[in-house]
């Protein structure tokens, strides 16, 4: 039986590729991308093509009960080593007693894959969770944090022998967001567009294929603010105001909050004159990633950073309608940038 502790997407996929199958995979969480990837891999690889007609069953939680799922899982395979039973939309199965009973004695010749999207298992069903863990794999697919998206993009492209610079990765992350299914779909479109003799994703490629301006975007706005370039920052803000699809207050507020929050931490670094030390203090992947924080500490005092964080929180609240009856997002955006830069 597969190990149930410290289960990650990578560890599951590693075992699957080595054909180490568990009797049960309970996949749940708010990020559907990893759930779909694991489920699809099992569906496409656990059985030979000629075995699937009789030994692969796909059920939907809205159409079946737990008892029906357990009954199908208890069937023996026909002229094959195993059968695969996939339950999609399992969050719609309310009474799970029959499945809990099955988990305590799962059939070794069945691979039961339960896909429970957009939520968690009822916290009161502790025995059910325990039974799943004892039977096989319990995996939570969590939404990826915004700051991890550029790293995900770099890794996704690297696996396909394509390189990307940090600016381009950040541009794509800002434009697409943390919906990994949509993100990978857009990356696949970019991959198709690349010529065979130049497998690089550049800001120009991003602008051409995804429609994000290489000159007017959240990354460039952040850079202008870091360097206290008032003219450039206002150029970008005015562009956003006239082209809402290119960028908005809601898109760059988290970007700026994350930067100034880290900048506040950088001010408390024991060796804030050293770029390498600041990178270590902020737990950044590479020393070069601390360059913007070194510049920020020169341009913004600790007191100013604290005031900016307060202003970011105020503007965030106003953008959600708190203490703000009629100020549009564009005006709030200009108010924030003016406050930061002056």
Helices and strands as residue ranges (DSSP letters): H 9-17, E 24-29, H 32-45, G 49-51, H 52-55, E 56-60, H 66-73, E 83-88, G 90-92, H 97-104, E 110-117, H 126-135, E 137-140, G 146-148, H 149-158, E 163-164, H 166-176, H 180-193, E 200-201, H 203-210, H 218-226, H 230-242, H 249-267, H 275-281, G 287-290, H 291-299, H 302-319, H 329-341
